[in-house]
Amino acid sequence: MAVGPMGERQTRGDFRSLLKQKKIIFFDGAMGTNLERMGIPPGTPPEMLNFTDPEKVQKIHLSYREAGADVIETNTFGANRIKLARYGLAKEAKALSREGVCIAKEVAGPCLVGASVGPLGAFLAPWGKISAQEALDVFREQIEAASEAGADLIVIETMDYVKEAKIAIQAVREVGNLPVVCQFTFQKEGRTLMGTDAAGLVTTISSLKIDVLGANCSSGPEELLAVVEEMVRVCPLPLIVQPNAGQPILKNGQTCFSLSPQAFALWMEKIAQKGVRIVGGCCGTTSEHIKVLVDRLKHFSPPKRSILSVSRLSSRRRVVQISHNEFSFTIGGKIDVTESRVREALVSQDWDYFRKLVDEQLLWGVSALLIRVKGVGSSLREEEIGKLINTVQEETDVPLILDIKNSSLLEEALREVEGKCLIFCPGENGKIFSLIRKYGVSRAFTFREEEISALNADLFLQVKHLVEKIRKNNILREEVFLHLVISSAFSLLDNKLPWFFKQIKQELGAGIILELNNLVKTSGSSLSEGGFLGEVSRLGVDGIILRECTKDLLAIRREE
């Protein structure tokens, strides 16, 4: 429980129960544009009114409560120290966040109170100067204050950079177990300002096991329809949509929005008909917009959605789907610190060398890039592994696969990854399991040829135990892979391997990623590149790691 500014005892509502009980849930509408209509002193952030004029803030909350909203959001969208520093208010971030929650709870009545958390207002590395750790600290400060004040849920909204949203979600998890709603804002072409489309956001964010995902702000409900349709198709989570009231229009020197409450509600009904269960408004919407919306949809039953569960990896701009039924992707494996030249480049921070490695592998048409960091001991600092990840991400938009033995270095790398990646790990490792849950990554267990060559029932039971254990940690079936390392393509002709692969596929449903220490050469060999890829496909391998790419294999890849 939390104590409000008037000394009242306030109990927390249960948003997760509300999700189970109500067919459709109503959030409130805009805060900032309504405060502007009431008059905000020039150069004053809206959050400052939590100190100077809380009655105005409460009046807006109360109007949404009377309009029928189930959830009202606090006046804390920009209550972080980075954004507030522009006004000389950085030190007031915690107090403004805490006060915003208390103000809302005083008048919330039956409504739940969602603490609004917006972007930091500055670019994160590699596109800006804010590090992942600094961003985490800033978000945690704001969210901790909101939690202490008694917020019922955290609403992370108007995000346009998936990495920033991931960090904000991580901050919530570090503070406690509050429900999390996460919303992104989209440009007219259906991508965020940083270039991520709906499928990419769903792939990355839904794996973090939040409660609700969706879209807000943007241009208006009509412009969000295509985004909603894609989210409905691929997102396993309940969806929320809170658009602006259409396009902003300048009238008599004042900013107005194009959609009336009736027109807004009509468009929102179309969105709900797609399968969206949680609706509300953003910029330009008023309590009248929400009242008309509630009246129109309060008896509405959104259609049930059927989601195809498949394995996906993502970067900031690309999604790679892994079928688990056929050979579907190749992985570039040249960024391998066990190789002396690569290790030298990492130690000397020769980032141009890594850019060249990335560009070379992209010419092969790879679907993902492997980054392997082993055998560096204590010579590599965490910030250097972060710089390596960001250097690669600046150069390419393919997803990443990480093979990093040191758990501290692995966590630093995961913190910097912009999308959803896959990690390699041998055997059981409690620390790695916790990182999988924390960062929403897929996992591959590594086995080498010498382990597979002595195939027996015990080995298969060992693999089965590992796969079942990770699934007990709420990791989905399609997120589990086996990473098998063999000496050459000729090992595929071993009669034992087809049996093993068949068991993995049929009994466990795990994906298979194959790594060859030496790519077969066509000259004088009985197994050509075409034959090699055919054998890989026949065995049910999902992906292969390439350390090199011959002209013949490159030609085959380009024909696919």
Secondary structure per residue as TSV (DSSP state, phi and psi in degrees):
chain	resnum	aa	ss	phi	psi
A	1	M	-	360.0	158.1
A	2	A	E	-126.8	156.5
A	3	V	E	-108.1	123.1
A	4	G	-	-79.2	176.1
A	5	P	T	-65.0	-21.1
A	6	M	T	-95.2	7.7
A	7	G	-	83.7	7.0
A	8	E	-	-74.9	144.4
A	9	R	E	-84.9	128.1
A	10	Q	E	-126.9	124.1
A	11	T	-	-90.8	147.4
A	12	R	-	-79.7	135.9
A	13	G	-	-80.8	168.1
A	14	D	-	-112.8	99.7
A	15	F	H	-65.1	-35.8
A	16	R	H	-65.7	-34.8
A	17	S	H	-68.0	-38.9
A	18	L	H	-60.3	-39.3
A	19	L	H	-60.6	-35.4
A	20	K	H	-78.7	-31.7
A	21	Q	H	-88.9	-38.0
A	22	K	-	-100.9	137.6
A	23	K	S	-71.7	-36.8
A	24	I	S	-137.6	136.1
A	25	I	E	-118.0	138.8
A	26	F	E	-109.3	120.8
A	27	F	B	-91.7	170.2
A	28	D	-	-81.2	-166.5
A	29	G	-	-113.2	-147.4
A	30	A	-	-69.1	150.9
A	31	M	S	-109.6	-55.2
A	32	G	H	-59.7	-47.8
A	33	T	H	-68.1	-28.7
A	34	N	H	-74.8	-36.8
A	35	L	H	-64.3	-36.9
A	36	E	H	-62.9	-38.4
A	37	R	H	-63.6	-34.5
A	38	M	H	-76.2	-20.7
A	39	G	-	104.9	107.7
A	40	I	-	-112.4	131.9
A	41	P	-	-55.0	138.2
A	42	P	T	-53.9	138.5
A	43	G	T	76.9	13.3
A	44	T	-	-109.3	126.2
A	45	P	-	-70.6	145.1
A	46	P	G	-53.5	-34.6
A	47	E	G	-62.4	-25.6
A	48	M	G	-64.4	-23.7
A	49	L	H	-66.4	-16.4
A	50	N	H	-60.8	-28.9
A	51	F	H	-91.4	-47.7
A	52	T	H	-90.1	-27.3
A	53	D	-	-152.1	61.8
A	54	P	H	-62.3	-22.1
A	55	E	H	-64.0	-37.0
A	56	K	H	-63.3	-42.5
A	57	V	H	-63.8	-45.3
A	58	Q	H	-64.7	-34.4
A	59	K	H	-60.5	-41.0
A	60	I	H	-67.3	-44.8
A	61	H	H	-57.1	-47.3
A	62	L	H	-63.2	-36.7
A	63	S	H	-64.6	-36.5
A	64	Y	H	-73.1	-36.6
A	65	R	H	-60.0	-46.1
A	66	E	H	-68.5	-23.3
A	67	A	H	-78.0	-13.8
A	68	G	T	108.2	13.8
A	69	A	-	-66.6	144.1
A	70	D	S	-87.8	-29.4
A	71	V	E	-131.7	130.1
A	72	I	E	-112.2	142.8
A	73	E	E	-103.5	143.3
A	74	T	-	-74.6	161.0
A	75	N	S	-86.4	63.0
A	76	T	-	-134.4	17.5
A	77	F	T	-51.0	-44.7
A	78	G	T	-108.3	25.6
A	79	A	-	-84.6	52.0
A	80	N	S	-119.6	154.8
A	81	R	H	-68.9	-24.4
A	82	I	H	-69.7	-47.6
A	83	K	H	-70.9	-39.1
A	84	L	H	-71.6	-20.0
A	85	A	G	-60.9	-25.8
A	86	R	G	-62.6	-24.1
A	87	Y	G	-108.1	9.3
A	88	G	T	72.1	25.6
A	89	L	-	-117.8	18.9
A	90	A	G	-55.1	-39.0
A	91	K	G	-71.8	-11.8
A	92	E	G	-95.0	3.6
A	93	A	H	-57.1	-49.4
A	94	K	H	-64.4	-43.7
A	95	A	H	-65.6	-40.4
A	96	L	H	-65.7	-39.4
A	97	S	H	-65.9	-45.3
A	98	R	H	-63.4	-44.2
A	99	E	H	-66.9	-35.6
A	100	G	H	-60.3	-39.7
A	101	V	H	-68.8	-44.4
A	102	C	H	-62.1	-40.7
A	103	I	H	-60.0	-44.2
A	104	A	H	-67.3	-40.8
A	105	K	H	-68.0	-28.4
A	106	E	H	-61.6	-31.7
A	107	V	H	-117.5	7.2
A	108	A	-	-67.1	-32.8
A	109	G	T	57.5	-125.8
A	110	P	T	-77.6	-7.8
A	111	C	S	-74.4	148.1
A	112	L	E	-82.9	154.8
A	113	V	E	-111.3	116.8
A	114	G	E	-100.8	124.1
A	115	A	E	-78.0	116.6
A	116	S	E	-77.8	127.3
A	117	V	E	-128.0	112.1
A	118	G	-	-99.0	-178.0
A	119	P	-	-62.4	161.6
A	120	L	-	-70.9	-23.3
A	121	G	S	88.0	15.8
A	122	A	S	-151.7	148.3
A	123	F	-	-74.0	140.7
A	124	L	B	-87.9	156.7
A	125	A	T	-60.7	142.5
A	126	P	T	-88.4	3.0
A	127	W	T	-92.6	-10.3
A	128	G	S	-149.6	-163.1
A	129	K	S	-100.7	-7.5
A	130	I	B	-81.5	121.2
A	131	S	-	-77.4	161.9
A	132	A	H	-60.8	-39.1
A	133	Q	H	-67.1	-41.4
A	134	E	H	-64.0	-42.8
A	135	A	H	-60.5	-41.9
A	136	L	H	-61.6	-44.2
A	137	D	H	-62.4	-41.3
A	138	V	H	-68.1	-46.1
A	139	F	H	-62.5	-42.5
A	140	R	H	-60.7	-40.4
A	141	E	H	-59.1	-47.1
A	142	Q	H	-66.5	-44.9
A	143	I	H	-71.7	-36.1
A	144	E	H	-62.5	-42.1
A	145	A	H	-63.7	-41.4
A	146	A	H	-65.2	-40.3
A	147	S	H	-65.3	-43.8
A	148	E	H	-62.5	-32.4
A	149	A	H	-79.3	-9.8
A	150	G	T	105.0	22.4
A	151	A	-	-59.6	142.4
A	152	D	S	-84.7	-25.7
A	153	L	E	-158.1	164.6
A	154	I	E	-110.6	128.2
A	155	V	E	-111.4	100.4
A	156	I	E	-86.5	118.3
A	157	E	E	-141.2	163.9
A	158	T	E	57.0	35.8
A	159	M	E	-81.7	143.5
A	160	D	-	-126.0	-1.2
A	161	Y	-	-125.1	116.5
A	162	V	H	-62.5	-34.0
A	163	K	H	-64.6	-40.2
A	164	E	H	-64.7	-40.6
A	165	A	H	-64.3	-40.8
A	166	K	H	-58.3	-42.8
A	167	I	H	-67.1	-39.7
A	168	A	H	-62.4	-40.9
A	169	I	H	-64.1	-41.8
A	170	Q	H	-60.6	-38.7
A	171	A	H	-62.0	-40.5
A	172	V	H	-60.4	-45.3
A	173	R	H	-63.2	-34.7
A	174	E	H	-72.6	-26.9
A	175	V	H	-80.2	-38.7
A	176	G	-	174.0	-151.5
A	177	N	-	-118.2	33.3
A	178	L	-	-65.6	145.8
A	179	P	-	-59.2	147.6
A	180	V	E	-124.5	126.0
A	181	V	E	-110.2	132.0
A	182	C	E	-128.1	126.9
A	183	Q	E	-129.9	144.0
A	184	F	E	-117.3	155.0
A	185	T	-	-108.3	140.2
A	186	F	-	-118.9	147.3
A	187	Q	-	-80.9	174.1
A	188	K	T	-61.8	-29.4
A	189	E	T	-80.4	3.4
A	190	G	S	89.6	13.2
A	191	R	B	-122.3	158.5
A	192	T	-	-71.8	170.6
A	193	L	T	-57.2	-30.6
A	194	M	T	-90.6	6.3
A	195	G	S	94.6	10.2
A	196	T	-	-93.6	133.5
A	197	D	B	-92.4	179.2
A	198	A	H	-61.5	-42.3
A	199	A	H	-63.9	-38.1
A	200	G	H	-65.8	-42.1
A	201	L	H	-64.3	-43.8
A	202	V	H	-62.2	-45.0
A	203	T	H	-58.4	-46.0
A	204	T	H	-76.2	-48.6
A	205	I	H	-81.8	-37.6
A	206	S	H	-64.6	-26.3
A	207	S	T	-70.8	-11.7
A	208	L	T	-86.4	2.1
A	209	K	-	59.2	44.4
A	210	I	-	-80.9	-177.9
A	211	D	S	-93.5	-38.5
A	212	V	E	-144.9	142.6
A	213	L	E	-131.4	149.2
A	214	G	E	179.3	-154.8
A	215	A	E	-133.5	145.5
A	216	N	E	-143.9	175.1
A	217	C	E	59.6	-114.9
A	218	S	S	58.1	-153.9
A	219	S	S	-87.3	-41.7
A	220	G	-	167.4	174.8
A	221	P	H	-63.2	-36.1
A	222	E	H	-62.9	-43.4
A	223	E	H	-69.9	-21.2
A	224	L	H	-88.9	-6.0
A	225	L	H	-57.3	-46.0
A	226	A	H	-64.2	-39.1
A	227	V	H	-63.1	-44.1
A	228	V	H	-61.3	-43.7
A	229	E	H	-59.3	-39.3
A	230	E	H	-70.5	-41.4
A	231	M	H	-62.9	-43.0
A	232	V	H	-59.1	-35.7
A	233	R	H	-71.7	-34.1
A	234	V	H	-119.0	-11.5
A	235	C	-	-92.0	124.2
A	236	P	-	-81.8	-7.9
A	237	L	S	-94.2	159.2
A	238	P	-	-58.4	144.4
A	239	L	E	-109.2	143.5
A	240	I	E	-124.2	142.2
A	241	V	E	-136.4	124.1
A	242	Q	E	-132.5	81.2
A	243	P	E	-82.5	169.1
A	244	N	-	-68.4	165.9
A	245	A	S	-84.2	56.8
A	246	G	S	82.4	-160.5
A	247	Q	S	-82.3	142.2
A	248	P	E	-70.9	140.8
A	249	I	E	-131.8	137.7
A	250	L	E	-92.9	117.2
A	251	K	E	-128.3	122.0
A	252	N	T	52.2	38.9
A	253	G	T	79.9	4.2
A	254	Q	E	-120.6	146.1
A	255	T	E	-82.8	123.0
A	256	C	E	-120.0	170.2
A	257	F	E	-122.6	150.0
A	258	S	S	-75.9	-22.6
A	259	L	-	-98.8	127.0
A	260	S	-	-71.6	165.6
A	261	P	H	-55.1	-39.7
A	262	Q	H	-68.0	-44.4
A	263	A	H	-65.9	-38.9
A	264	F	H	-61.3	-46.3
A	265	A	H	-63.6	-36.5
A	266	L	H	-63.4	-45.1
A	267	W	H	-66.3	-37.9
A	268	M	H	-67.9	-29.1
A	269	E	H	-64.3	-40.4
A	270	K	H	-62.5	-37.7
A	271	I	H	-67.3	-43.0
A	272	A	H	-62.9	-34.5
A	273	Q	H	-65.0	-18.3
A	274	K	T	-77.9	-17.2
A	275	G	T	120.9	12.4
A	276	V	-	-83.7	128.6
A	277	R	-	-101.1	-15.5
A	278	I	E	-126.1	123.3
A	279	V	E	-133.5	153.8
A	280	G	-	-173.9	-160.3
A	281	G	-	-135.8	166.5
A	282	C	-	-128.3	-138.4
A	283	C	T	-52.1	133.5
A	284	G	T	87.9	-14.1
A	285	T	-	-84.4	149.1
A	286	T	-	-124.8	-179.5
A	287	S	H	-63.0	-28.5
A	288	E	H	-68.1	-38.9
A	289	H	H	-58.8	-45.0
A	290	I	H	-69.7	-38.1
A	291	K	H	-62.4	-47.6
A	292	V	H	-64.0	-38.4
A	293	L	H	-62.9	-45.4
A	294	V	H	-62.6	-46.0
A	295	D	H	-60.3	-36.1
A	296	R	H	-77.2	-34.3
A	297	L	H	-113.8	2.1
A	298	K	T	-64.1	-22.5
A	299	H	T	-106.7	10.2
A	300	F	-	-79.9	141.7
A	301	S	-	-116.5	106.0
A	302	P	-	-60.7	144.4
A	303	P	-	-66.2	150.9
A	304	K	-	-72.1	144.5
A	305	R	-	-106.2	144.0
A	306	S	-	-113.9	116.7
A	307	I	-	-108.2	126.7
A	308	L	-	-80.0	119.1
A	309	S	-	-86.9	110.6
A	310	V	-	-134.0	163.1
A	311	S	E	-87.7	130.5
A	312	R	E	-136.2	145.2
A	313	L	E	-115.8	157.4
A	314	S	E	-146.6	156.0
A	315	S	-	-119.0	-165.4
A	316	R	S	-66.4	-30.7
A	317	R	S	-124.2	-1.9
A	318	R	-	-140.3	147.4
A	319	V	E	-120.0	133.5
A	320	V	E	-114.9	120.8
A	321	Q	E	-95.8	131.8
A	322	I	E	-110.2	120.8
A	323	S	-	-74.6	-31.7
A	324	H	S	66.9	4.2
A	325	N	S	-123.4	-16.8
A	326	E	S	-155.7	160.0
A	327	F	-	-60.5	122.9
A	328	S	-	-133.4	-15.2
A	329	F	E	-156.3	152.5
A	330	T	E	-114.2	150.0
A	331	I	E	-124.2	126.8
A	332	G	E	-77.3	129.4
A	333	G	E	-118.2	25.1
A	334	K	E	-85.3	-15.3
A	335	I	E	-86.1	77.9
A	336	D	E	-126.5	108.0
A	337	V	T	-71.6	-10.8
A	338	T	T	-70.7	-17.1
A	339	E	S	-82.4	132.5
A	340	S	H	-59.1	-42.5
A	341	R	H	-65.2	-38.8
A	342	V	H	-68.1	-39.7
A	343	R	H	-62.7	-42.8
A	344	E	H	-60.2	-41.8
A	345	A	H	-65.1	-36.8
A	346	L	H	-70.1	-44.4
A	347	V	H	-63.5	-39.0
A	348	S	T	-87.5	0.3
A	349	Q	T	55.5	46.1
A	350	D	-	-86.2	78.8
A	351	W	H	-68.4	-25.7
A	352	D	H	-63.6	-33.6
A	353	Y	H	-62.9	-41.7
A	354	F	H	-68.9	-35.1
A	355	R	H	-62.4	-39.0
A	356	K	H	-66.4	-39.6
A	357	L	H	-61.5	-42.4
A	358	V	H	-61.9	-48.8
A	359	D	H	-61.5	-39.2
A	360	E	H	-61.1	-43.5
A	361	Q	H	-73.9	-30.4
A	362	L	H	-63.7	-30.2
A	363	L	T	-66.2	-21.6
A	364	W	T	-77.0	-12.7
A	365	G	T	80.5	30.6
A	366	V	-	-68.9	152.8
A	367	S	S	-95.1	-17.4
A	368	A	E	-155.6	162.7
A	369	L	E	-121.9	133.1
A	370	L	E	-91.3	133.5
A	371	I	E	-117.3	112.6
A	372	R	E	-111.0	120.4
A	373	V	E	-127.1	102.8
A	374	K	-	-142.0	156.7
A	375	G	S	70.8	21.9
A	376	V	-	-99.5	-5.2
A	377	G	T	58.0	-136.7
A	378	S	T	-96.6	9.3
A	379	S	S	-77.0	-13.8
A	380	L	S	-107.0	124.5
A	381	R	-	-87.4	157.5
A	382	E	H	-61.1	-38.3
A	383	E	H	-66.1	-24.9
A	384	E	H	-74.2	-38.2
A	385	I	H	-67.9	-35.0
A	386	G	H	-63.5	-40.3
A	387	K	H	-66.1	-38.0
A	388	L	H	-61.4	-47.7
A	389	I	H	-59.4	-45.8
A	390	N	H	-68.4	-34.5
A	391	T	H	-61.8	-44.7
A	392	V	H	-64.5	-42.5
A	393	Q	H	-68.3	-30.1
A	394	E	H	-66.4	-30.7
A	395	E	H	-90.2	-20.9
A	396	T	-	-145.9	162.7
A	397	D	-	-116.9	16.8
A	398	V	S	-84.4	151.0
A	399	P	-	-65.0	164.6
A	400	L	E	-111.8	149.5
A	401	I	E	-123.5	130.9
A	402	L	E	-114.3	131.5
A	403	D	E	-124.8	85.0
A	404	I	E	-126.7	116.5
A	405	K	-	-74.2	-43.1
A	406	N	S	-70.7	121.9
A	407	S	H	-67.3	-32.8
A	408	S	H	-67.4	-43.2
A	409	L	H	-66.2	-38.1
A	410	L	H	-63.3	-42.5
A	411	E	H	-65.5	-39.6
A	412	E	H	-62.3	-40.6
A	413	A	H	-63.6	-45.3
A	414	L	H	-62.9	-34.0
A	415	R	H	-64.0	-30.3
A	416	E	H	-90.5	-17.2
A	417	V	-	-63.8	131.3
A	418	E	S	-80.6	-27.7
A	419	G	S	-118.0	-145.1
A	420	K	-	-108.1	124.9
A	421	C	-	-115.3	178.6
A	422	L	E	-118.9	139.1
A	423	I	E	-119.6	145.3
A	424	F	E	-97.8	141.3
A	425	C	E	-157.5	133.0
A	426	P	-	-81.2	129.0
A	427	G	S	62.5	-159.0
A	428	E	-	-84.5	139.6
A	429	N	-	-157.9	107.4
A	430	G	H	-60.2	-38.2
A	431	K	H	-64.3	-41.3
A	432	I	H	-65.0	-40.1
A	433	F	H	-57.0	-42.3
A	434	S	H	-66.6	-36.0
A	435	L	H	-68.2	-35.7
A	436	I	H	-59.1	-47.3
A	437	R	H	-66.5	-41.6
A	438	K	H	-67.3	-39.9
A	439	Y	H	-108.7	1.5
A	440	G	T	62.9	45.8
A	441	V	-	-104.5	161.3
A	442	S	E	-85.3	158.4
A	443	R	E	-130.3	136.5
A	444	A	E	-123.5	127.3
A	445	F	E	-84.2	132.6
A	446	T	E	-95.2	130.5
A	447	F	E	-132.1	140.9
A	448	R	E	-102.9	163.6
A	449	E	H	-56.5	-39.5
A	450	E	H	-64.5	-28.4
A	451	E	H	-74.7	-35.5
A	452	I	H	-79.7	-29.2
A	453	S	H	-63.8	-28.2
A	454	A	T	-96.3	50.7
A	455	L	-	-57.8	133.0
A	456	N	-	-157.3	175.7
A	457	A	H	-64.0	-32.8
A	458	D	H	-62.5	-41.2
A	459	L	H	-63.9	-44.1
A	460	F	H	-63.6	-39.1
A	461	L	H	-64.5	-34.7
A	462	Q	H	-63.6	-45.9
A	463	V	H	-62.6	-43.7
A	464	K	H	-60.2	-41.3
A	465	H	H	-61.6	-43.9
A	466	L	H	-62.8	-45.5
A	467	V	H	-64.6	-43.8
A	468	E	H	-67.2	-35.3
A	469	K	H	-65.3	-43.5
A	470	I	H	-68.3	-33.0
A	471	R	H	-70.3	-27.9
A	472	K	H	-67.6	-18.1
A	473	N	T	-89.7	26.2
A	474	N	T	63.6	29.1
A	475	I	-	-95.4	125.2
A	476	L	-	-67.2	155.9
A	477	R	G	-53.4	-42.8
A	478	E	G	-76.5	-3.0
A	479	E	G	-93.8	0.3
A	480	V	E	-108.2	131.9
A	481	F	E	-131.7	160.5
A	482	L	E	-111.5	132.2
A	483	H	E	-105.9	109.5
A	484	L	E	-108.7	123.2
A	485	V	E	-104.0	119.4
A	486	I	E	-123.6	161.8
A	487	S	E	-74.1	-40.5
A	488	S	E	-158.5	172.8
A	489	A	G	-64.0	-24.1
A	490	F	G	-66.9	-22.7
A	491	S	G	-63.5	-21.8
A	492	L	G	-66.4	-19.8
A	493	L	G	-81.4	-8.1
A	494	D	-	-64.5	127.8
A	495	N	T	-65.4	-18.4
A	496	K	H	-74.7	-33.3
A	497	L	H	-63.5	-44.8
A	498	P	H	-57.1	-39.1
A	499	W	H	-62.4	-44.9
A	500	F	H	-63.7	-45.5
A	501	F	H	-62.2	-40.7
A	502	K	H	-61.9	-42.5
A	503	Q	H	-63.6	-42.6
A	504	I	I	-60.7	-44.2
A	505	K	I	-71.2	-51.9
A	506	Q	I	-77.2	-41.5
A	507	E	I	-84.7	-37.4
A	508	L	I	-108.6	-22.0
A	509	G	-	68.1	20.7
A	510	A	-	-86.1	152.9
A	511	G	E	-79.4	160.5
A	512	I	E	-126.3	125.6
A	513	I	E	-115.5	125.1
A	514	L	E	-105.4	133.4
A	515	E	E	-122.4	125.8
A	516	L	E	-104.3	130.2
A	517	N	E	-68.2	-32.6
A	518	N	E	-135.6	121.0
A	519	L	-	-71.7	135.2
A	520	V	-	-62.1	140.1
A	521	K	-	-96.6	143.5
A	522	T	S	-75.4	-33.5
A	523	S	T	-66.7	119.9
A	524	G	T	72.0	13.3
A	525	S	-	-109.4	150.7
A	526	S	S	-84.6	-11.5
A	527	L	S	-120.0	107.6
A	528	S	-	-80.1	172.7
A	529	E	H	-60.2	-42.2
A	530	G	H	-62.0	-41.4
A	531	G	H	-65.7	-36.6
A	532	F	H	-62.2	-48.7
A	533	L	H	-65.6	-35.6
A	534	G	H	-64.0	-40.9
A	535	E	H	-67.4	-40.4
A	536	V	H	-58.3	-46.2
A	537	S	H	-65.4	-42.2
A	538	R	H	-62.1	-35.4
A	539	L	T	-78.4	-8.0
A	540	G	T	87.1	19.0
A	541	V	-	-71.4	135.5
A	542	D	-	-86.5	-36.1
A	543	G	E	-154.1	157.2
A	544	I	E	-127.5	150.1
A	545	I	E	-100.2	124.9
A	546	L	E	-106.7	126.4
A	547	R	S	-93.6	-19.7
A	548	E	-	-148.6	165.3
A	549	C	-	-143.9	109.5
A	550	T	-	-73.5	165.9
A	551	K	H	-60.9	-39.5
A	552	D	H	-65.5	-43.7
A	553	L	H	-68.0	-37.7
A	554	L	H	-62.1	-39.9
A	555	A	H	-64.3	-40.1
A	556	I	H	-64.1	-42.6
A	557	R	H	-61.8	-38.3
A	558	R	H	-71.9	-24.0
A	559	E	H	-78.3	-19.8
A	560	E	-	-71.7	360.0
